[in-house]
Amino acid sequence: MSESSTKPARITKVIPDSICAEMGFEPGDSIVAVNGQKPRDLIDYQFLCADEFLELEVLDTKGKTHKLEIEKEYDEDLGVEFETALFDGLIQCNNRCPFCFIDQQPSGKRETLYFKDDDYRLSFLYGSYLTLTNLTEKEWNRIEQMRLSPLYVSVHATEPDVRIRLLKNFRAGKILEQIKWFQERRLQIHAQVVVCPGINDGEHLERTLLDLAKFHTGNIPAVASVAVVPVGLTRFRPAADELIAVTAEKAREVIAQVQKIQGVLSQGKGGGKTKKKSSKSRCIWLADEWFLIAGLDLPSAADYEDYPQIGNGVGSIRQFIGQFEAAFAKLQPLPVIPPRRLVWVVGNAVEKAFEPIAQQLNQIPGLSVNMAALSSRYWGQTITVTGLLTGQDLLEALQGRDLGDGILLPSVMLKQGEPRFLDDMTLEQLENSLKTRILPVSGVEELISAAIGLANAEVQL
């Protein structure tokens, strides 16, 4: 990205009692430069602001430019949030992976659903996955110079021909050279392998995992962790994409295969070349979805160590259950008066795992929580994770049912910061159609407080 393509960093929020709040900054103002340099992104901004003396060039909401001088503590934050983390635009994906969720959506929805990012800066800042196929020499140099680590990398396969087949990009075959580059500079990646039956499973999966495990050595392993994830398919996917859905039988096969490799690596028998790692952390992790699809119990909480791949669904369900049990054990709820009945909507993939949570909530006198575990007809899936349920799915499944006093809705179904589902239906539209109150909940505390703390308010439509 060139400096000419860099736009001023537009402020959307000023933190109360912060430096910028005291100086009179307002949402809509923009930071053009810090100490004479135009920040390309949030990384540049944070780096440039890590100083005791700053000169800011600011463009206010009326289009007037101001030069401001600030003296502060070295690591003191200015107290503003921006419209976007990227001031010079998004680095787009140049691959054509057949399993890409972006291409498995219907047309005509909100524009942001079709953005294909493959941006190393979002990977560093937020843990989104990239493929490393579109980086220029300048960007590789920036990763090294600014120590942008760890990054999150979609590997899928280490054999060049298999990865090229999956990504539809001839640059994809350089992945082992690129991981070696990270190793030589003592930088790290977290890797993911999306298993597509018939393409990168079986002997190819074993080869990939053993290759990656060779980089999980030393005090700063180049490959900090590897998540093995099942491919997710929708009815909107492109025709002739070679993809096959993961069956319960295939899930059990992959679980057995990966657990065998985990056992070999833990004993330091990685094909005669992989020595026992010096860190205590396991290298390879199975996503929870494998166990849900297979109909098997999830591993214990201890098996997940410090949850290095929780963003990939590795241990997220077990962690949620553990957090709920800890919170519920401390709870001393009063009887719910008047009694009320709620419906808790989840994806049917977690039905078995979450049944004990519903049972514990139902122990509270006067409270009845009925779990509605749904699949997604919208996406054409028989087994569905909660975050993929759409407004249409909920409307079709719940319309005409006795919904009691309201619905407990995991906010993971909604767009971040906006009450809108993946199919663009709004929360208000769904409430009006179902004629009931919907309570978005995020995390254990909100689930419990919404269930027992609905007060005595009546449902208002």
N, C-alpha and C positions, 0 to 999 in steps of 0.2 A: 504494500500500500504506500502511495506517495503522500508527502505532506500536503500537496494541493487537494487531495481527496479527504483530508481530515477536517471535520466540522467542529465548531465550538461545542464543548461539553455542556449540554443543556441540563440545568438543575430542576429536579422534580420535587425535592423535599429538602428543607432546611431544619436540621436538628435543633430543638429548643436549647437555649443556654450555650450553644456552641460558638466558636469564633465567628463563623459566618453569620449566625443569628445576631450577634452583638454588632456586627458591621452593617446590618440591614439588608443582607441578601434575601431574595425572594424567589419562590418557584417561578421558572421561566427565564431567569437570568442564565447566562452562559459563561463558562470560563474558556477564554480563547487561548491563553498561554500562561505558563508558569515559569518565571525566571527566563523569559524570552523564548521558551520552547513550547511548541504546540503538542500537547499529549495526544497520542494516537488512540489511546484506550485507557481503561482504568488502571492497568499495570503501570503505564507511564505516569499517570497522574499521581498514584501512590508513591512511586519512586521520586518524582520531582518534589512532592510535598514533604518528603522526609528530610527537612532542613529547618534551621532555626530562623532564617530570614527569607521571606518570599516576596516576589513582586508579581502580582496577578494582573493580567489584562482581562477585563470583564466586559461583556456585552449585556446591557440591561434589556428589560422587556420592551423598552421604547426605541431600541436600536442605537442607544448611545454607548460609546466605549469609555471605560474608566480604567485608570492605572492605580492599583492599591498596593500598599506595602504592609506586610504582616510580620510581626516578630512573635515567635511562639517556642514552645518546647520542641525538641528535635522530632519526637515521635507523636506529637499531639495532632489529632485529626481536626480538619477544618469544619466538619459537621455538615456535609451536604451529600445528597444522593442524586444519581444521574438517570436520565431517561434510558440510557443504554450503557453497557460496559465497553462498547466499541464505538469510537468516535470517527473512525475512518472506514466503517462498513464491515460487513460480515464476509469472512473467507468462505466461499461456497465449496460444496463437495463436488469433486470431479469423477466420482465413481458411479457405477450403475448396479449396485448390489440388488439382486432380485428380492431379498428379504427386507429391504429398507421399508420402514413403517410409513415414511412419507409417500412412497409410491403405492402403498396399500390402502389409500384413503379415497373416498369418492371426491369428485370435483365439486367446485362451487361453494366450498366452505371458506372460513376466514383466511386471509392471506398468510398469516403467520404459521398456519399448520403445514404450509408447503415449503418453508424455508429449509434448505438442506445445508446445515452448517457443518463444516469440517475445520473448525478454527481452534488452533492450539491455545489461544488466549482464553477462550471459554473453557477449554479443558483444564487449564491451570487454575482459573478462578472458581469454576463451579463443578468440575469433575465430569463434564460431558466428554463423550468418546470421540476420537478422531482416528484417521487412518494413516497419517503421515505421507500420503501420496501427493499432496499439493504444496509442499513447503519449498520455498525458494532458498537459495544459499543465504540470503540476507536474514531470513526467518530462522534458519538453523543456527546462524551466528547469534541471533538475539536470544534464543533459548539457552545457548551456552553462556553468553555474557551476563544475562540477568538471572541465571540459575533457576529457570522456570521448571520446577520439579516438585512433586511428581506430575506427569501427564498421564492421561487415561487413553489407552490405545486399543482399538478394535483390531485384533490380530486375525482371528478366525482360522488361519492355517499358516504354518511356517514353510511348507513346501511351495516354492514359487509358482508352479503351474496351478496348484489348487487355489492359492490365494488370488491369482490373476483371474481364474475362472469365477470365483465368488465376487470379486470387486469389479470385474470387467474393465481392468485398468492394468496396462503392462508395467506401470511403475510399482504395482503392488508386490512384485516379486522380490523386492529389496528389504523385506521386513527384518530378516536376521542381521543384515548389515547395519540397519538403523538401530536396532537394539544394542548391537555392539558399540555403536557411536555413543549411546547413553552410558554404557558401562565404562568406556574409556574416560568419560568426563565426570564419572561418579554422580550421574543423574539417574532418576528413577522413573519407571512407568508402572501403572497398574494395567493389566491386560484383560481383555475379554475374548472369549471364543464362543460365537453363536453357532451351535451345532445344527447343520442342515443334513438330515438323513440322506444317505446315498451320495453325498458330495465330500464332506469333511469329517465324517464319523469313522468308526472302526479304526483301522490301522493309521489313517490320516490323523485322527484325533490323538492317538497315542504318540505319534511322531511330534505333533505340535506341542503337547504337554511336556514331553521329555525335553524338547528343544528349549522351551521357555524355562523349565526348571534348572537348566544349566546356568542361567543368568541369575538364579536366586541364591547367591553365595556372597559371603563377606559381610561386613558391617553395614554397607549401603548397597544392598542387592539391586542390580539394574531392573530386574523384574520383581517388584515388591509383592505382587499377588496376581493370581489368574482366576477369573470367574468363568465357569462353564455354564452357558445359558442355552435353553432350548429355543429354536426358531419359533416365532409367532406369526401365524398366517391369518389373513382376513379374506373375505369373499371378493374384495375389490382388487386383489393382487393381479399383476399382469398375467396374460395368458402365456402358456408354454414357458414358465419360469423355472422348471426343473425341480421345484420344491415339493417336499412331502411333509405332511404334518407329523408331529411327534406323537406316537401312540403310547399307551401305558406300557406295552411290551418293550418298545424302544427306550422309554424312560428308565425302566428297570435295568435294561442292558447297559445304558450309559452310566447309571449309578454304580453298577457293579464294576464296570471297566475303570472308572475314575477312582473309585475307592481302592481298587487293586494298585493303581499307579501311586496313589497317596501312600499306601502302605510300603511300597518298594522305595519310594523317595525318603520316607521317614527312617528307613534302615540304611540309607546311603548306598543303595544298589541301583542307581539310575543308569542301567546299561553299561556299567563298568567305568563310566566317565563322570557321572554326577556324584559328587561327594556330599556327605551329610552337611547340610547348611549350618552356619554358625549361629544364626538367629533361631529363636524358639518358634517363630511363626511358621505355620504351614504355608505352602506356596499355592496350592490348587484348591479351589472351592467350588462346590456345586450350588447353583441357584436353588432356592426353595421350590421353584416351579417343578423341578424334576420329581421331587417327592410327592407333590400334589397331583401331578399327572399320573404318577405310578401308583397312587393310592397307598403310599407308605408313610409311616410316622416321620416327622421331622427330626433331625439330629438334636441332641440336647444343647442347652445354651452354652455349656463349656466347650463344645466342639467348634464354636465360632470364634473363639479367642477374643480379639478386640474388634471384630466385625470390619475387616479391611475392605470388603466388597459389598457393604450393605446397600450402596446406591444401585447395585446390580441385582438386588433381591436376594442376596446371600445372608440369611439370618434375620431379615426384617420382620418376618412373622414371629419367629421365636423371641426376638427382642421385644416386640409389641406385647406378646403374651406375658413375658417376664415383667415388663413394666406395669402391666395391668395387675398382675398378682401382687406385686409389691405395693402398689397404690391401694388396692382393695383391702389388703391386710391392715393398713393403717386407718381405713375408713370406719367411722362409727356413725352410719347414716340413721337419721330419724325415719320413722315410718312416713311414707309418702301419702299425704292427705291433701285433697281427695285422691284416691287411687287413680293411676293413669296407665295407659297402655301405649307403647311405642313400637315402631317397626324399625329395625336396624338393617339397612341394606348393605350387602357385601357381594363380591364376586363369588361364584360357587366354587372356585378353586380353594378358597379358605374355609369353606363351610365346616369341615371336620375339625380343623385346627381351632376355630373360634367358638365352637359349641360350648366349651367350658366357660368362656367369658359370658355368654348369654345366660348360662345356668347360674353363675355367681351373681349377676345383676338381678336375676329373678328371685334371689334369696332376700332381697330388700323388701320388707313389708309394704304392700301397696303399689309395687312397681312390677309391671309386666313388659318384658322386652322380647319381641318375636323377631328372630333373625330371618330375613328374606335373602336367601343366597341365589343370585341370578346369573344366568349365562347371557351372552350378548348375541341376539339375533341381528343386531345392526352390523356387527363385524362378521357374523356367520361362524361364531365359535361355540363349541359345546362346553368347553372349560374356559372360564374367563377370570382374569385377575381383576381386582376391584377397580383399579385406576382406569380400566378401559370401558367400564359401563357408561352408556350414554343416557341422555335424557329420554330418548325414544325407547331405550331398553326398559327404563324404570316405568315409563308411562304404560307401555304394553303389558308389563308384568304386574303392575300394581293397580291399574284402573279397575274400579268395581270392587276392590277388596276392602275389607274393614281395616282402616289404617289407624284406628284408635285416635290418640291425641297428637300424633305427629310422626315424622320420619327422622331417624338419625342417619345422616348422610356423610360418609367419609369425604373430606374435602379434596382428597387426591383425585376425585372424579372431575373436579372443576379446574378451569384455567387459573393459574396463579394470579391472585390479585383481582380476579373478575369472576362473578357467579355465572359461569357459562360452561356447558359440557362440551365434549369433543365433537358432537354433532351440531354445535352452535345453538342448541336449545338453551334458554336461560333458566336460572333457578326459579325466577318469578313465573315464567310460563308453565313450568312443571307444577309449581304450587297451585296455580290457578286451575290447571287441568285436573289435578288430583283432589283439589278442594281440601287440602290439609296443610299443616305447617311443616316446613322442612328445616331441620337444624344441622347445618354443616359442622362437622367436628374434625379436628386435626389432633391426633395423638390421644394418649390414654386419659389425660386430665380432662380434656374437653369432652371426651366420650362419657366419662363418669359424671361430670358436672352437668352436662346436658340431660343425661338420663334422670338424675335425682334432683336437679336444680331447675327444673322447668317452672318452678314456682307454681302459682295457682292461676297463671294467665290462661285465658281462654284462647282457643285457636281463632284467629281473625283472618278472614280472607278478603 
